Amino acid sequence: MLTIKCAGCKRKIWKYLKIGKGQVLRCHKSKITKEYDFERREERIYCRCGRAICEDKGKYFRMIPKAFMHTGEKN
Ligand SMILES: [Zn+2]
């Protein structure tokens, strides 16, 4: 399980079940297991500090490189 965090202020965004060792380019909504504090404006998800983290593409979020970091283990 990974914890996705804002790269700017380190606030937790959500927990994500990542399968495989690859980079986190997308977060599939069905594998987000816990949501923390964030803001949705139109098709984008923002951290509370104002940084855009990802874009809503329907079944998944496309992550914005360098906008986020993660801690934890890939499965
Ligand atoms: Zn932030």
PDB file of the backbone (N, CA, C, O) and the ligand in Angstrom, with CONECT records:
HET     ZN  A 101       1
ATOM      1  N   MET A   1       0.840  -1.198   0.000  1.00  0.00           N
ATOM      2  CA  MET A   1       0.000   0.000   0.000  1.00  0.00           C
ATOM      3  C   MET A   1       0.873   1.245   0.000  1.00  0.00           C
ATOM      4  O   MET A   1       1.827   1.350   0.770  1.00  0.00           O
ATOM      5  N   LEU A   2       0.535   2.179  -0.867  1.00  0.00           N
ATOM      6  CA  LEU A   2       1.262   3.440  -0.927  1.00  0.00           C
ATOM      7  C   LEU A   2       0.407   4.549  -0.317  1.00  0.00           C
ATOM      8  O   LEU A   2      -0.820   4.533  -0.417  1.00  0.00           O
ATOM      9  N   THR A   3       1.068   5.495   0.305  1.00  0.00           N
ATOM     10  CA  THR A   3       0.398   6.726   0.695  1.00  0.00           C
ATOM     11  C   THR A   3       0.876   7.814  -0.248  1.00  0.00           C
ATOM     12  O   THR A   3       2.062   8.144  -0.294  1.00  0.00           O
ATOM     13  N   ILE A   4      -0.060   8.362  -0.992  1.00  0.00           N
ATOM     14  CA  ILE A   4       0.246   9.443  -1.933  1.00  0.00           C
ATOM     15  C   ILE A   4       0.184  10.756  -1.159  1.00  0.00           C
ATOM     16  O   ILE A   4      -0.789  11.039  -0.461  1.00  0.00           O
ATOM     17  N   LYS A   5       1.245  11.550  -1.297  1.00  0.00           N
ATOM     18  CA  LYS A   5       1.331  12.810  -0.558  1.00  0.00           C
ATOM     19  C   LYS A   5       1.667  13.945  -1.510  1.00  0.00           C
ATOM     20  O   LYS A   5       2.265  13.739  -2.566  1.00  0.00           O
ATOM     21  N   CYS A   6       1.280  15.120  -1.122  1.00  0.00           N
ATOM     22  CA  CYS A   6       1.649  16.328  -1.860  1.00  0.00           C
ATOM     23  C   CYS A   6       3.168  16.523  -1.770  1.00  0.00           C
ATOM     24  O   CYS A   6       3.754  16.391  -0.695  1.00  0.00           O
ATOM     25  N   ALA A   7       3.793  16.837  -2.903  1.00  0.00           N
ATOM     26  CA  ALA A   7       5.245  17.055  -2.898  1.00  0.00           C
ATOM     27  C   ALA A   7       5.611  18.386  -2.244  1.00  0.00           C
ATOM     28  O   ALA A   7       6.747  18.579  -1.811  1.00  0.00           O
ATOM     29  N   GLY A   8       4.658  19.287  -2.176  1.00  0.00           N
ATOM     30  CA  GLY A   8       4.939  20.602  -1.620  1.00  0.00           C
ATOM     31  C   GLY A   8       4.874  20.615  -0.101  1.00  0.00           C
ATOM     32  O   GLY A   8       5.840  20.979   0.568  1.00  0.00           O
ATOM     33  N   CYS A   9       3.727  20.215   0.437  1.00  0.00           N
ATOM     34  CA  CYS A   9       3.523  20.353   1.880  1.00  0.00           C
ATOM     35  C   CYS A   9       3.489  19.006   2.602  1.00  0.00           C
ATOM     36  O   CYS A   9       3.383  18.968   3.828  1.00  0.00           O
ATOM     37  N   LYS A  10       3.579  17.900   1.859  1.00  0.00           N
ATOM     38  CA  LYS A  10       3.628  16.534   2.408  1.00  0.00           C
ATOM     39  C   LYS A  10       2.304  16.064   3.018  1.00  0.00           C
ATOM     40  O   LYS A  10       2.259  15.036   3.694  1.00  0.00           O
ATOM     41  N   ARG A  11       1.258  16.798   2.785  1.00  0.00           N
ATOM     42  CA  ARG A  11      -0.051  16.361   3.273  1.00  0.00           C
ATOM     43  C   ARG A  11      -0.459  15.061   2.579  1.00  0.00           C
ATOM     44  O   ARG A  11      -0.176  14.870   1.397  1.00  0.00           O
ATOM     45  N   LYS A  12      -1.122  14.175   3.312  1.00  0.00           N
ATOM     46  CA  LYS A  12      -1.595  12.923   2.719  1.00  0.00           C
ATOM     47  C   LYS A  12      -2.803  13.195   1.824  1.00  0.00           C
ATOM     48  O   LYS A  12      -3.703  13.951   2.189  1.00  0.00           O
ATOM     49  N   ILE A  13      -2.808  12.575   0.663  1.00  0.00           N
ATOM     50  CA  ILE A  13      -3.921  12.725  -0.278  1.00  0.00           C
ATOM     51  C   ILE A  13      -4.808  11.482  -0.240  1.00  0.00           C
ATOM     52  O   ILE A  13      -6.008  11.577   0.017  1.00  0.00           O
ATOM     53  N   TRP A  14      -4.212  10.317  -0.497  1.00  0.00           N
ATOM     54  CA  TRP A  14      -4.951   9.067  -0.368  1.00  0.00           C
ATOM     55  C   TRP A  14      -4.020   7.874  -0.249  1.00  0.00           C
ATOM     56  O   TRP A  14      -2.817   7.967  -0.492  1.00  0.00           O
ATOM     57  N   LYS A  15      -4.610   6.752   0.130  1.00  0.00           N
ATOM     58  CA  LYS A  15      -3.882   5.485   0.139  1.00  0.00           C
ATOM     59  C   LYS A  15      -4.236   4.737  -1.127  1.00  0.00           C
ATOM     60  O   LYS A  15      -5.384   4.737  -1.570  1.00  0.00           O
ATOM     61  N   TYR A  16      -3.218   4.092  -1.709  1.00  0.00           N
ATOM     62  CA  TYR A  16      -3.392   3.482  -3.022  1.00  0.00           C
ATOM     63  C   TYR A  16      -2.752   2.101  -3.054  1.00  0.00           C
ATOM     64  O   TYR A  16      -1.610   1.907  -2.636  1.00  0.00           O
ATOM     65  N   LEU A  17      -3.529   1.150  -3.567  1.00  0.00           N
ATOM     66  CA  LEU A  17      -3.027  -0.210  -3.724  1.00  0.00           C
ATOM     67  C   LEU A  17      -2.328  -0.307  -5.066  1.00  0.00           C
ATOM     68  O   LEU A  17      -2.974  -0.472  -6.102  1.00  0.00           O
ATOM     69  N   LYS A  18      -1.021  -0.205  -5.047  1.00  0.00           N
ATOM     70  CA  LYS A  18      -0.235  -0.233  -6.288  1.00  0.00           C
ATOM     71  C   LYS A  18       0.208  -1.649  -6.562  1.00  0.00           C
ATOM     72  O   LYS A  18       0.831  -2.290  -5.716  1.00  0.00           O
ATOM     73  N   ILE A  19      -0.118  -2.142  -7.760  1.00  0.00           N
ATOM     74  CA  ILE A  19       0.312  -3.467  -8.175  1.00  0.00           C
ATOM     75  C   ILE A  19       1.483  -3.295  -9.134  1.00  0.00           C
ATOM     76  O   ILE A  19       1.400  -2.529 -10.093  1.00  0.00           O
ATOM     77  N   GLY A  20       2.570  -4.008  -8.872  1.00  0.00           N
ATOM     78  CA  GLY A  20       3.723  -3.921  -9.754  1.00  0.00           C
ATOM     79  C   GLY A  20       4.711  -2.880  -9.277  1.00  0.00           C
ATOM     80  O   GLY A  20       4.418  -2.067  -8.400  1.00  0.00           O
ATOM     81  N   LYS A  21       5.891  -2.924  -9.878  1.00  0.00           N
ATOM     82  CA  LYS A  21       7.000  -2.095  -9.399  1.00  0.00           C
ATOM     83  C   LYS A  21       7.146  -0.803 -10.173  1.00  0.00           C
ATOM     84  O   LYS A  21       8.017   0.012  -9.868  1.00  0.00           O
ATOM     85  N   GLY A  22       6.311  -0.610 -11.160  1.00  0.00           N
ATOM     86  CA  GLY A  22       6.467   0.563 -12.023  1.00  0.00           C
ATOM     87  C   GLY A  22       6.191   1.871 -11.306  1.00  0.00           C
ATOM     88  O   GLY A  22       5.770   1.903 -10.150  1.00  0.00           O
ATOM     89  N   GLN A  23       6.438   2.927 -12.023  1.00  0.00           N
ATOM     90  CA  GLN A  23       6.162   4.266 -11.504  1.00  0.00           C
ATOM     91  C   GLN A  23       4.654   4.461 -11.335  1.00  0.00           C
ATOM     92  O   GLN A  23       3.846   3.803 -11.990  1.00  0.00           O
ATOM     93  N   VAL A  24       4.313   5.359 -10.463  1.00  0.00           N
ATOM     94  CA  VAL A  24       2.902   5.712 -10.289  1.00  0.00           C
ATOM     95  C   VAL A  24       2.568   6.835 -11.282  1.00  0.00           C
ATOM     96  O   VAL A  24       2.850   8.009 -11.042  1.00  0.00           O
ATOM     97  N   LEU A  25       1.963   6.435 -12.395  1.00  0.00           N
ATOM     98  CA  LEU A  25       1.564   7.411 -13.414  1.00  0.00           C
ATOM     99  C   LEU A  25       0.074   7.690 -13.329  1.00  0.00           C
ATOM    100  O   LEU A  25      -0.398   8.782 -13.646  1.00  0.00           O
ATOM    101  N   ARG A  26      -0.649   6.670 -12.892  1.00  0.00           N
ATOM    102  CA  ARG A  26      -2.095   6.751 -12.749  1.00  0.00           C
ATOM    103  C   ARG A  26      -2.486   6.163 -11.410  1.00  0.00           C
ATOM    104  O   ARG A  26      -1.794   5.303 -10.864  1.00  0.00           O
ATOM    105  N   CYS A  27      -3.602   6.636 -10.891  1.00  0.00           N
ATOM    106  CA  CYS A  27      -4.224   5.981  -9.748  1.00  0.00           C
ATOM    107  C   CYS A  27      -5.625   5.568 -10.161  1.00  0.00           C
ATOM    108  O   CYS A  27      -6.489   6.410 -10.406  1.00  0.00           O
ATOM    109  N   HIS A  28      -5.836   4.270 -10.235  1.00  0.00           N
ATOM    110  CA  HIS A  28      -7.167   3.761 -10.564  1.00  0.00           C
ATOM    111  C   HIS A  28      -8.078   3.937  -9.357  1.00  0.00           C
ATOM    112  O   HIS A  28      -7.719   3.589  -8.232  1.00  0.00           O
ATOM    113  N   LYS A  29      -9.251   4.479  -9.605  1.00  0.00           N
ATOM    114  CA  LYS A  29     -10.148   4.826  -8.495  1.00  0.00           C
ATOM    115  C   LYS A  29     -10.522   3.614  -7.661  1.00  0.00           C
ATOM    116  O   LYS A  29     -10.701   3.715  -6.448  1.00  0.00           O
ATOM    117  N   SER A  30     -10.639   2.462  -8.322  1.00  0.00           N
ATOM    118  CA  SER A  30     -11.055   1.256  -7.597  1.00  0.00           C
ATOM    119  C   SER A  30      -9.988   0.772  -6.623  1.00  0.00           C
ATOM    120  O   SER A  30     -10.275  -0.058  -5.760  1.00  0.00           O
ATOM    121  N   LYS A  31      -8.764   1.276  -6.747  1.00  0.00           N
ATOM    122  CA  LYS A  31      -7.668   0.835  -5.874  1.00  0.00           C
ATOM    123  C   LYS A  31      -7.259   1.897  -4.857  1.00  0.00           C
ATOM    124  O   LYS A  31      -6.266   1.736  -4.148  1.00  0.00           O
ATOM    125  N   ILE A  32      -8.019   2.968  -4.791  1.00  0.00           N
ATOM    126  CA  ILE A  32      -7.810   3.963  -3.733  1.00  0.00           C
ATOM    127  C   ILE A  32      -8.594   3.481  -2.523  1.00  0.00           C
ATOM    128  O   ILE A  32      -9.819   3.367  -2.571  1.00  0.00           O
ATOM    129  N   THR A  33      -7.887   3.200  -1.444  1.00  0.00           N
ATOM    130  CA  THR A  33      -8.545   2.545  -0.313  1.00  0.00           C
ATOM    131  C   THR A  33      -8.922   3.510   0.809  1.00  0.00           C
ATOM    132  O   THR A  33      -9.762   3.191   1.650  1.00  0.00           O
ATOM    133  N   LYS A  34      -8.303   4.682   0.821  1.00  0.00           N
ATOM    134  CA  LYS A  34      -8.644   5.648   1.861  1.00  0.00           C
ATOM    135  C   LYS A  34      -8.338   7.035   1.331  1.00  0.00           C
ATOM    136  O   LYS A  34      -7.285   7.264   0.735  1.00  0.00           O
ATOM    137  N   GLU A  35      -9.247   7.944   1.546  1.00  0.00           N
ATOM    138  CA  GLU A  35      -9.039   9.311   1.084  1.00  0.00           C
ATOM    139  C   GLU A  35      -8.775  10.211   2.273  1.00  0.00           C
ATOM    140  O   GLU A  35      -9.392  10.072   3.329  1.00  0.00           O
ATOM    141  N   TYR A  36      -7.849  11.134   2.084  1.00  0.00           N
ATOM    142  CA  TYR A  36      -7.566  12.130   3.119  1.00  0.00           C
ATOM    143  C   TYR A  36      -8.137  13.460   2.663  1.00  0.00           C
ATOM    144  O   TYR A  36      -9.259  13.534   2.164  1.00  0.00           O
ATOM    145  N   ASP A  37      -7.361  14.489   2.840  1.00  0.00           N
ATOM    146  CA  ASP A  37      -7.863  15.837   2.656  1.00  0.00           C
ATOM    147  C   ASP A  37      -7.409  16.395   1.312  1.00  0.00           C
ATOM    148  O   ASP A  37      -6.213  16.593   1.098  1.00  0.00           O
ATOM    149  N   PHE A  38      -8.325  16.644   0.428  1.00  0.00           N
ATOM    150  CA  PHE A  38      -7.984  17.301  -0.832  1.00  0.00           C
ATOM    151  C   PHE A  38      -9.214  18.016  -1.350  1.00  0.00           C
ATOM    152  O   PHE A  38     -10.308  17.907  -0.795  1.00  0.00           O
ATOM    153  N   GLU A  39      -9.009  18.737  -2.410  1.00  0.00           N
ATOM    154  CA  GLU A  39     -10.065  19.577  -2.956  1.00  0.00           C
ATOM    155  C   GLU A  39     -10.236  19.231  -4.424  1.00  0.00           C
ATOM    156  O   GLU A  39      -9.249  19.032  -5.132  1.00  0.00           O
ATOM    157  N   ARG A  40     -11.459  19.158  -4.884  1.00  0.00           N
ATOM    158  CA  ARG A  40     -11.721  18.905  -6.300  1.00  0.00           C
ATOM    159  C   ARG A  40     -12.219  20.197  -6.937  1.00  0.00           C
ATOM    160  O   ARG A  40     -13.169  20.811  -6.452  1.00  0.00           O
ATOM    161  N   ARG A  41     -11.587  20.597  -8.001  1.00  0.00           N
ATOM    162  CA  ARG A  41     -12.074  21.732  -8.779  1.00  0.00           C
ATOM    163  C   ARG A  41     -12.129  21.292 -10.226  1.00  0.00           C
ATOM    164  O   ARG A  41     -11.097  21.001 -10.830  1.00  0.00           O
ATOM    165  N   GLU A  42     -13.312  21.243 -10.778  1.00  0.00           N
ATOM    166  CA  GLU A  42     -13.536  20.732 -12.124  1.00  0.00           C
ATOM    167  C   GLU A  42     -12.893  19.357 -12.244  1.00  0.00           C
ATOM    168  O   GLU A  42     -13.222  18.465 -11.462  1.00  0.00           O
ATOM    169  N   GLU A  43     -11.989  19.159 -13.194  1.00  0.00           N
ATOM    170  CA  GLU A  43     -11.440  17.811 -13.387  1.00  0.00           C
ATOM    171  C   GLU A  43     -10.118  17.601 -12.671  1.00  0.00           C
ATOM    172  O   GLU A  43      -9.428  16.608 -12.902  1.00  0.00           O
ATOM    173  N   ARG A  44      -9.768  18.533 -11.806  1.00  0.00           N
ATOM    174  CA  ARG A  44      -8.479  18.385 -11.137  1.00  0.00           C
ATOM    175  C   ARG A  44      -8.637  18.199  -9.641  1.00  0.00           C
ATOM    176  O   ARG A  44      -9.586  18.675  -9.019  1.00  0.00           O
ATOM    177  N   ILE A  45      -7.663  17.483  -9.090  1.00  0.00           N
ATOM    178  CA  ILE A  45      -7.592  17.305  -7.645  1.00  0.00           C
ATOM    179  C   ILE A  45      -6.432  18.164  -7.134  1.00  0.00           C
ATOM    180  O   ILE A  45      -5.319  18.112  -7.659  1.00  0.00           O
ATOM    181  N   TYR A  46      -6.716  18.936  -6.120  1.00  0.00           N
ATOM    182  CA  TYR A  46      -5.720  19.831  -5.539  1.00  0.00           C
ATOM    183  C   TYR A  46      -5.491  19.470  -4.083  1.00  0.00           C
ATOM    184  O   TYR A  46      -6.408  19.076  -3.361  1.00  0.00           O
ATOM    185  N   CYS A  47      -4.246  19.617  -3.679  1.00  0.00           N
ATOM    186  CA  CYS A  47      -3.938  19.594  -2.259  1.00  0.00           C
ATOM    187  C   CYS A  47      -4.511  20.851  -1.612  1.00  0.00           C
ATOM    188  O   CYS A  47      -4.800  21.833  -2.295  1.00  0.00           O
ATOM    189  N   ARG A  48      -4.670  20.815  -0.312  1.00  0.00           N
ATOM    190  CA  ARG A  48      -5.160  22.002   0.399  1.00  0.00           C
ATOM    191  C   ARG A  48      -4.205  23.186   0.297  1.00  0.00           C
ATOM    192  O   ARG A  48      -4.610  24.327   0.521  1.00  0.00           O
ATOM    193  N   CYS A  49      -2.939  22.929  -0.039  1.00  0.00           N
ATOM    194  CA  CYS A  49      -1.977  24.024  -0.192  1.00  0.00           C
ATOM    195  C   CYS A  49      -2.094  24.691  -1.557  1.00  0.00           C
ATOM    196  O   CYS A  49      -1.451  25.711  -1.805  1.00  0.00           O
ATOM    197  N   GLY A  50      -2.909  24.123  -2.441  1.00  0.00           N
ATOM    198  CA  GLY A  50      -3.130  24.751  -3.735  1.00  0.00           C
ATOM    199  C   GLY A  50      -2.441  24.069  -4.905  1.00  0.00           C
ATOM    200  O   GLY A  50      -2.656  24.441  -6.059  1.00  0.00           O
ATOM    201  N   ARG A  51      -1.618  23.077  -4.614  1.00  0.00           N
ATOM    202  CA  ARG A  51      -0.891  22.382  -5.685  1.00  0.00           C
ATOM    203  C   ARG A  51      -1.812  21.382  -6.395  1.00  0.00           C
ATOM    204  O   ARG A  51      -2.502  20.600  -5.740  1.00  0.00           O
ATOM    205  N   ALA A  52      -1.821  21.408  -7.716  1.00  0.00           N
ATOM    206  CA  ALA A  52      -2.588  20.427  -8.485  1.00  0.00           C
ATOM    207  C   ALA A  52      -1.851  19.089  -8.448  1.00  0.00           C
ATOM    208  O   ALA A  52      -0.660  19.017  -8.754  1.00  0.00           O
ATOM    209  N   ILE A  53      -2.568  18.033  -8.071  1.00  0.00           N
ATOM    210  CA  ILE A  53      -1.952  16.717  -7.884  1.00  0.00           C
ATOM    211  C   ILE A  53      -2.207  15.797  -9.084  1.00  0.00           C
ATOM    212  O   ILE A  53      -1.307  15.070  -9.507  1.00  0.00           O
ATOM    213  N   CYS A  54      -3.400  15.823  -9.623  1.00  0.00           N
ATOM    214  CA  CYS A  54      -3.749  14.912 -10.707  1.00  0.00           C
ATOM    215  C   CYS A  54      -5.018  15.389 -11.404  1.00  0.00           C
ATOM    216  O   CYS A  54      -5.707  16.302 -10.949  1.00  0.00           O
ATOM    217  N   GLU A  55      -5.298  14.725 -12.540  1.00  0.00           N
ATOM    218  CA  GLU A  55      -6.489  15.025 -13.318  1.00  0.00           C
ATOM    219  C   GLU A  55      -7.406  13.813 -13.342  1.00  0.00           C
ATOM    220  O   GLU A  55      -6.961  12.672 -13.459  1.00  0.00           O
ATOM    221  N   ASP A  56      -8.675  14.087 -13.230  1.00  0.00           N
ATOM    222  CA  ASP A  56      -9.679  13.020 -13.260  1.00  0.00           C
ATOM    223  C   ASP A  56      -9.945  12.606 -14.697  1.00  0.00           C
ATOM    224  O   ASP A  56     -10.390  13.408 -15.518  1.00  0.00           O
ATOM    225  N   LYS A  57      -9.666  11.340 -14.987  1.00  0.00           N
ATOM    226  CA  LYS A  57      -9.867  10.829 -16.350  1.00  0.00           C
ATOM    227  C   LYS A  57     -10.992   9.797 -16.386  1.00  0.00           C
ATOM    228  O   LYS A  57     -11.067   9.006 -17.325  1.00  0.00           O
ATOM    229  N   GLY A  58     -11.844   9.791 -15.405  1.00  0.00           N
ATOM    230  CA  GLY A  58     -12.960   8.841 -15.396  1.00  0.00           C
ATOM    231  C   GLY A  58     -12.691   7.694 -14.456  1.00  0.00           C
ATOM    232  O   GLY A  58     -13.000   7.780 -13.267  1.00  0.00           O
ATOM    233  N   LYS A  59     -12.114   6.607 -14.974  1.00  0.00           N
ATOM    234  CA  LYS A  59     -11.832   5.451 -14.119  1.00  0.00           C
ATOM    235  C   LYS A  59     -10.551   5.619 -13.310  1.00  0.00           C
ATOM    236  O   LYS A  59     -10.309   4.885 -12.352  1.00  0.00           O
ATOM    237  N   TYR A  60      -9.751   6.575 -13.700  1.00  0.00           N
ATOM    238  CA  TYR A  60      -8.472   6.755 -13.010  1.00  0.00           C
ATOM    239  C   TYR A  60      -8.109   8.234 -12.944  1.00  0.00           C
ATOM    240  O   TYR A  60      -8.690   9.069 -13.637  1.00  0.00           O
ATOM    241  N   PHE A  61      -7.147   8.529 -12.106  1.00  0.00           N
ATOM    242  CA  PHE A  61      -6.562   9.869 -12.063  1.00  0.00           C
ATOM    243  C   PHE A  61      -5.205   9.806 -12.748  1.00  0.00           C
ATOM    244  O   PHE A  61      -4.408   8.911 -12.469  1.00  0.00           O
ATOM    245  N   ARG A  62      -4.946  10.730 -13.621  1.00  0.00           N
ATOM    246  CA  ARG A  62      -3.608  10.837 -14.200  1.00  0.00           C
ATOM    247  C   ARG A  62      -2.798  11.756 -13.310  1.00  0.00           C
ATOM    248  O   ARG A  62      -3.137  12.924 -13.125  1.00  0.00           O
ATOM    249  N   MET A  63      -1.734  11.218 -12.767  1.00  0.00           N
ATOM    250  CA  MET A  63      -0.934  11.929 -11.784  1.00  0.00           C
ATOM    251  C   MET A  63      -0.026  12.946 -12.482  1.00  0.00           C
ATOM    252  O   MET A  63       0.485  12.684 -13.571  1.00  0.00           O
ATOM    253  N   ILE A  64       0.164  14.067 -11.870  1.00  0.00           N
ATOM    254  CA  ILE A  64       1.027  15.106 -12.427  1.00  0.00           C
ATOM    255  C   ILE A  64       2.432  14.886 -11.867  1.00  0.00           C
ATOM    256  O   ILE A  64       2.643  14.984 -10.658  1.00  0.00           O
ATOM    257  N   PRO A  65       3.399  14.588 -12.754  1.00  0.00           N
ATOM    258  CA  PRO A  65       4.750  14.300 -12.280  1.00  0.00           C
ATOM    259  C   PRO A  65       5.284  15.446 -11.415  1.00  0.00           C
ATOM    260  O   PRO A  65       5.043  16.620 -11.697  1.00  0.00           O
ATOM    261  N   LYS A  66       5.990  15.090 -10.392  1.00  0.00           N
ATOM    262  CA  LYS A  66       6.629  16.037  -9.461  1.00  0.00           C
ATOM    263  C   LYS A  66       5.654  16.772  -8.555  1.00  0.00           C
ATOM    264  O   LYS A  66       6.081  17.535  -7.688  1.00  0.00           O
ATOM    265  N   ALA A  67       4.355  16.558  -8.735  1.00  0.00           N
ATOM    266  CA  ALA A  67       3.376  17.216  -7.861  1.00  0.00           C
ATOM    267  C   ALA A  67       3.139  16.403  -6.595  1.00  0.00           C
ATOM    268  O   ALA A  67       2.601  16.905  -5.609  1.00  0.00           O
ATOM    269  N   PHE A  68       3.554  15.128  -6.641  1.00  0.00           N
ATOM    270  CA  PHE A  68       3.259  14.245  -5.521  1.00  0.00           C
ATOM    271  C   PHE A  68       4.471  13.380  -5.204  1.00  0.00           C
ATOM    272  O   PHE A  68       5.415  13.293  -5.988  1.00  0.00           O
ATOM    273  N   MET A  69       4.425  12.754  -4.057  1.00  0.00           N
ATOM    274  CA  MET A  69       5.429  11.772  -3.664  1.00  0.00           C
ATOM    275  C   MET A  69       4.659  10.628  -3.005  1.00  0.00           C
ATOM    276  O   MET A  69       3.457  10.735  -2.763  1.00  0.00           O
ATOM    277  N   HIS A  70       5.352   9.552  -2.724  1.00  0.00           N
ATOM    278  CA  HIS A  70       4.652   8.479  -2.027  1.00  0.00           C
ATOM    279  C   HIS A  70       5.573   7.774  -1.055  1.00  0.00           C
ATOM    280  O   HIS A  70       6.793   7.736  -1.218  1.00  0.00           O
ATOM    281  N   THR A  71       4.939   7.219  -0.037  1.00  0.00           N
ATOM    282  CA  THR A  71       5.652   6.408   0.927  1.00  0.00           C
ATOM    283  C   THR A  71       4.958   5.062   0.995  1.00  0.00           C
ATOM    284  O   THR A  71       3.813   4.933   0.563  1.00  0.00           O
ATOM    285  N   GLY A  72       5.628   4.070   1.526  1.00  0.00           N
ATOM    286  CA  GLY A  72       5.043   2.747   1.653  1.00  0.00           C
ATOM    287  C   GLY A  72       5.573   1.806   0.598  1.00  0.00           C
ATOM    288  O   GLY A  72       6.521   2.126  -0.120  1.00  0.00           O
ATOM    289  N   GLU A  73       4.949   0.631   0.509  1.00  0.00           N
ATOM    290  CA  GLU A  73       5.434  -0.460  -0.309  1.00  0.00           C
ATOM    291  C   GLU A  73       4.536  -0.682  -1.509  1.00  0.00           C
ATOM    292  O   GLU A  73       3.311  -0.627  -1.406  1.00  0.00           O
ATOM    293  N   LYS A  74       5.171  -0.938  -2.663  1.00  0.00           N
ATOM    294  CA  LYS A  74       4.402  -1.412  -3.808  1.00  0.00           C
ATOM    295  C   LYS A  74       4.157  -2.892  -3.638  1.00  0.00           C
ATOM    296  O   LYS A  74       5.021  -3.620  -3.151  1.00  0.00           O
ATOM    297  N   ASN A  75       2.960  -3.348  -4.046  1.00  0.00           N
ATOM    298  CA  ASN A  75       2.626  -4.776  -3.873  1.00  0.00           C
ATOM    299  C   ASN A  75       3.097  -5.579  -5.088  1.00  0.00           C
ATOM    300  O   ASN A  75       2.910  -6.794  -5.135  1.00  0.00           O
TER     301      ASN A  75
HETATM  302 ZN    ZN A 101       0.188  20.409  -0.457  1.00  0.00          ZN2+
END
